[in-house]
Amino acid sequence: MRIDLHTHSTASDGTDTPAELVANAAAAGLDVVALTDHDTVGGHKQAIDALPDGLTLVIGAELSCRVDGVGMHLLAYLFDPADAELERARELVRDDRVPRAREMVRKLRALDVPVTWEQVARIAGDGSVGRPHVAAALVELGVVPTVSDAFTPDWLGNGGRAYAEKHEFDPFEAVRLVKAAGGVTVFAHPAAVKRGAVVPESTIAALADAGLDGVEVDHMDHDGPTRARLRGLARELGLLTTGSSDYHGTRKTVELGACTTDPEIYGEITRRATGAFPVPGAGGAGPR
């Protein structure tokens, strides 16, 4: 089985519609794909309706978190998407996205970058606006060659010259909310240092004590030694280890299935989840 547990669609900052994403996942030879848009489940219905035979969809979301001044992302899988408390918390984060993006545009213009809010809004389309849309505007203007190059201290990286903070989850509260909604939690790209500061291993240990299920080890932003170190840490803490592409369509160069999750780990994730079933074939199951 080929399993990719971290992808994005136009419901947040990817360039594939949810329907295109599942079609492309099947074409890439995946057996299982998780749709984990930022702080939203808005793309799930379209993905389920378009789901090809032979492909299983895992509903999920990537939650924006901050702890001790450091940003981090938490992948949430197979939670009840109708859980009211978790939805209210996600809504608070989404509501702050537009003011934050506008502030980043303001800071970039103060740095003599001719970006406009209209440009960023056009790139975001119907998606939940975020830093990658501002980054894409920088690529359009020729300021940086790729979206990834915009996530540095020079531009939009954490604490960077044009960075702006937003309302984010406390990760310990996020773990509690997802678990209460029957879901499973995995710390996304925990050692992606090129994006900015990362949380220390002591925080990962504390999150494990609070119920964190796993860490995303095999990721394009982790080199070989980093992956080995994270695997060792996961063994010490009793955490699951996942792998995924963090696919964003044409917004990033990584392809679907570039990194994958071991089928046994996937099986354990589905066993732990009580909020929703994976959806097989051409649509079907919802919350348990």
C-alpha positions as CSV (number, residue, x, y, z in Angstrom):
1,M,0.0,0.0,0.0
2,R,1.1,3.6,-0.8
3,I,-0.2,6.0,1.8
4,D,0.2,9.8,1.8
5,L,-1.2,11.4,4.9
6,H,-0.6,15.2,4.3
7,T,-2.0,17.0,1.3
8,H,-3.7,20.4,0.6
9,S,-6.3,21.5,-1.9
10,T,-7.9,24.8,-2.9
11,A,-9.9,24.7,0.3
12,S,-6.8,26.1,1.8
13,D,-3.5,26.8,0.0
14,G,-3.2,24.0,-2.6
15,T,-3.7,24.5,-6.3
16,D,-5.7,21.3,-7.0
17,T,-9.4,21.3,-6.2
18,P,-10.4,18.5,-3.8
19,A,-11.8,16.6,-6.8
20,E,-8.6,17.1,-8.8
21,L,-6.5,16.1,-5.8
22,V,-8.1,12.7,-5.3
23,A,-7.9,12.1,-9.1
24,N,-4.3,13.0,-9.1
25,A,-3.7,10.8,-6.0
26,A,-5.1,7.8,-7.8
27,A,-3.1,8.6,-10.9
28,A,0.0,8.7,-8.7
29,G,-0.6,5.2,-7.6
30,L,-1.7,6.0,-4.0
31,D,-4.0,3.6,-2.1
32,V,-4.8,6.1,0.7
33,V,-4.6,9.9,0.8
34,A,-5.4,12.3,3.6
35,L,-6.9,15.7,2.8
36,T,-5.5,18.0,5.5
37,D,-6.2,21.6,4.6
38,H,-5.3,24.3,7.0
39,D,-7.8,24.7,9.8
40,T,-10.7,23.6,7.6
41,V,-12.7,20.6,6.5
42,G,-14.3,22.6,3.6
43,G,-12.9,20.4,0.9
44,H,-13.9,17.0,2.2
45,K,-17.4,16.7,0.6
46,Q,-16.1,17.5,-2.8
47,A,-13.2,15.0,-2.4
48,I,-15.6,12.3,-1.2
49,D,-18.0,12.9,-4.0
50,A,-15.2,12.6,-6.6
51,L,-13.3,9.7,-4.9
52,P,-12.2,7.1,-7.5
53,D,-12.5,3.4,-7.0
54,G,-9.5,1.9,-5.3
55,L,-8.5,5.1,-3.4
56,T,-9.4,5.6,0.3
57,L,-9.7,9.1,1.7
58,V,-8.8,10.0,5.3
59,I,-10.5,13.2,6.5
60,G,-8.2,15.5,8.3
61,A,-7.0,19.0,8.9
62,E,-3.7,20.8,9.7
63,L,-4.1,22.9,12.7
64,S,-2.1,26.1,13.2
65,C,-0.5,26.1,16.7
66,R,1.9,28.2,18.7
67,V,3.8,27.4,21.9
68,D,6.3,29.5,23.8
69,G,6.4,31.9,20.8
70,V,7.2,29.2,18.2
71,G,4.8,28.2,15.5
72,M,4.0,24.5,14.8
73,H,1.4,22.5,12.9
74,L,-0.6,19.6,14.2
75,L,-2.2,17.1,11.8
76,A,-5.5,15.8,13.0
77,Y,-7.0,12.7,11.5
78,L,-10.4,11.0,11.5
79,F,-12.0,13.3,14.0
80,D,-15.8,14.0,14.0
81,P,-16.0,17.0,11.6
82,A,-19.2,18.1,13.2
83,D,-17.7,18.4,16.7
84,A,-18.9,21.8,17.9
85,E,-16.0,22.6,20.2
86,L,-13.3,21.8,17.7
87,E,-15.2,23.7,14.9
88,R,-15.5,26.8,17.0
89,A,-11.7,26.7,17.7
90,R,-10.9,26.3,14.0
91,E,-13.2,29.2,13.2
92,L,-11.3,31.5,15.5
93,V,-8.1,30.7,13.6
94,R,-9.7,31.1,10.2
95,D,-11.3,34.4,11.1
96,D,-7.8,35.8,11.7
97,R,-6.3,34.8,8.4
98,V,-7.4,37.8,6.3
99,P,-6.2,40.5,8.8
100,R,-2.9,38.6,9.1
101,A,-2.4,38.4,5.3
102,R,-3.2,42.1,5.0
103,E,-0.6,42.9,7.6
104,M,2.0,40.8,5.7
105,V,1.1,42.7,2.5
106,R,1.6,46.0,4.4
107,K,5.0,44.9,5.7
108,L,6.1,43.8,2.3
109,R,5.1,47.1,0.7
110,A,7.1,48.9,3.4
111,L,10.1,46.8,2.1
112,D,9.4,48.2,-1.4
113,V,7.8,45.0,-2.7
114,P,4.9,46.0,-5.0
115,V,2.6,43.3,-3.8
116,T,-1.1,44.2,-3.4
117,W,-4.0,42.7,-1.4
118,E,-5.9,42.2,-4.7
119,Q,-3.1,40.0,-6.0
120,V,-3.1,37.9,-2.9
121,A,-6.9,37.5,-2.8
122,R,-6.8,36.5,-6.5
123,I,-4.3,33.8,-5.8
124,A,-6.2,32.5,-2.7
125,G,-9.5,32.3,-4.7
126,D,-12.1,30.5,-2.6
127,G,-9.4,29.0,-0.3
128,S,-8.6,29.9,3.2
129,V,-6.0,32.7,2.7
130,G,-2.6,32.1,4.3
131,R,1.1,32.7,4.0
132,P,1.6,30.5,1.0
133,H,-0.7,32.8,-1.0
134,V,1.4,35.8,-0.1
135,A,4.5,33.7,-0.9
136,A,3.0,32.9,-4.3
137,A,2.6,36.6,-4.9
138,L,6.3,37.0,-4.3
139,V,7.0,34.4,-6.8
140,E,4.8,36.1,-9.4
141,L,6.6,39.3,-8.8
142,G,10.0,37.6,-9.2
143,V,11.1,38.5,-5.7
144,V,11.9,34.8,-4.9
145,P,12.2,31.8,-7.2
146,T,9.9,29.4,-5.3
147,V,7.3,29.5,-2.6
148,S,9.7,27.7,-0.2
149,D,12.2,30.5,-0.7
150,A,9.7,33.0,0.7
151,F,9.6,31.1,4.0
152,T,12.9,32.6,5.3
153,P,13.8,35.3,7.8
154,D,14.2,37.7,4.9
155,W,10.5,37.4,4.0
156,L,7.7,35.4,5.6
157,G,9.5,32.9,7.8
158,N,8.6,32.8,11.5
159,G,9.9,36.1,12.9
160,G,10.9,37.3,9.4
161,R,10.8,40.9,8.2
162,A,7.3,40.5,6.7
163,Y,6.0,37.9,9.2
164,A,2.7,38.7,11.0
165,E,1.3,36.7,13.9
166,K,-2.2,35.3,14.0
167,H,-4.5,33.6,16.4
168,E,-3.4,30.0,16.7
169,F,-4.2,27.0,18.8
170,D,-2.3,26.1,21.9
171,P,-1.0,22.7,20.8
172,F,-1.9,21.1,24.1
173,E,-5.5,22.3,23.8
174,A,-5.5,21.2,20.2
175,V,-4.5,17.7,21.2
176,R,-7.3,17.7,23.8
177,L,-9.9,18.9,21.4
178,V,-9.0,16.5,18.6
179,K,-8.9,13.6,21.0
180,A,-12.3,14.6,22.4
181,A,-13.6,14.6,18.9
182,G,-12.4,11.0,18.4
183,G,-9.4,12.0,16.3
184,V,-5.6,11.2,16.1
185,T,-2.9,13.8,16.3
186,V,0.5,13.9,14.6
187,F,3.1,16.7,14.8
188,A,3.7,17.9,11.3
189,H,7.3,18.4,10.0
190,P,8.6,19.0,13.6
191,A,12.2,19.7,12.6
192,A,11.7,21.9,9.5
193,V,14.4,24.4,10.6
194,K,14.5,26.2,7.3
195,R,11.0,27.5,8.0
196,G,12.2,29.2,11.2
197,A,12.5,28.2,14.9
198,V,11.2,24.8,15.8
199,V,9.9,23.6,19.2
200,P,12.4,21.7,21.4
201,E,12.3,18.0,22.0
202,S,11.2,18.6,25.6
203,T,8.0,20.1,24.2
204,I,7.4,17.1,22.0
205,A,7.9,14.9,25.1
206,A,5.3,17.1,27.0
207,L,2.9,16.8,24.1
208,A,3.4,13.0,24.1
209,D,2.5,13.0,27.7
210,A,-0.7,15.0,26.9
211,G,-1.8,12.5,24.3
212,L,0.0,13.3,21.0
213,D,-0.1,10.2,18.9
214,G,2.8,10.7,16.5
215,V,5.4,12.7,14.6
216,E,5.7,13.2,10.9
217,V,9.3,12.0,10.2
218,D,9.6,11.4,6.4
219,H,9.0,14.8,5.0
220,M,10.8,16.9,2.3
221,D,12.0,19.4,4.9
222,H,13.8,16.7,6.9
223,D,17.2,15.4,5.8
224,G,18.5,11.9,6.6
225,P,20.1,12.6,9.9
226,T,17.1,14.5,11.0
227,R,14.8,11.6,10.2
228,A,17.0,9.2,12.1
229,R,17.0,11.5,15.1
230,L,13.2,11.9,15.0
231,R,12.7,8.1,14.8
232,G,14.9,7.6,17.8
233,L,12.9,10.3,19.7
234,A,9.6,8.7,18.7
235,R,10.8,5.3,20.0
236,E,11.8,6.9,23.3
237,L,8.4,8.6,23.6
238,G,6.2,5.8,22.2
239,L,5.0,7.9,19.3
240,L,3.9,6.7,15.8
241,T,6.0,7.9,12.9
242,T,4.4,8.9,9.6
243,G,5.6,10.1,6.2
244,S,3.9,12.2,3.6
245,S,4.3,14.6,0.8
246,D,2.8,17.8,2.2
247,Y,1.5,18.2,-1.4
248,H,0.3,21.7,-2.5
249,G,-0.1,21.1,-6.2
250,T,1.9,23.4,-8.4
251,R,2.6,25.7,-5.4
252,K,5.5,23.4,-4.4
253,T,7.7,21.1,-6.3
254,V,7.0,18.0,-4.2
255,E,4.8,15.3,-5.8
256,L,2.1,13.2,-4.3
257,G,3.5,10.1,-2.6
258,A,7.0,11.6,-2.4
259,C,7.1,10.3,1.2
260,T,4.7,7.7,2.5
261,T,3.4,6.1,5.7
262,D,4.0,2.5,6.7
263,P,0.7,0.5,6.3
264,E,1.1,-0.8,9.9
265,I,1.2,2.8,11.2
266,Y,-1.8,3.7,9.1
267,G,-3.6,0.7,10.6
268,E,-2.8,1.9,14.1
269,I,-4.1,5.4,13.3
270,T,-7.4,4.0,12.1
271,R,-7.7,1.7,15.1
272,R,-7.2,4.6,17.5
273,A,-9.7,6.9,15.7
274,T,-13.3,6.9,16.9
275,G,-14.6,10.1,15.2
276,A,-14.8,9.0,11.6
277,F,-14.0,6.1,9.3
278,P,-11.7,6.3,6.3
279,V,-13.8,6.6,3.1
280,P,-13.3,3.9,0.5
281,G,-14.1,3.9,-3.2
282,A,-16.5,6.3,-4.7
283,G,-17.9,7.9,-1.5
284,G,-19.7,6.6,1.6
285,A,-18.9,6.6,5.3
286,G,-19.1,9.7,7.5
287,P,-18.8,10.1,11.3
288,R,-19.2,7.1,13.4
